Amino acid sequence: MFFSKYYKQQLENLSVGSGKEFVKFETARLVSIYILIVCMI
């Protein structure tokens, strides 16, 4: 799945990255949740 692959990459960035990377990860998570909700409707 695309999402799990993307999350794995983001988590790797998070472990070596800074707060900026964390913000990017949180934004990506929120966007993906939004997309999933829209798809369910």
Buried (B, 14 or more C-beta within 10 A) or exposed (E): EEEEEBBEEBEEBBEEBEEEBEEBBEEBBEEBEEEEEEEEE
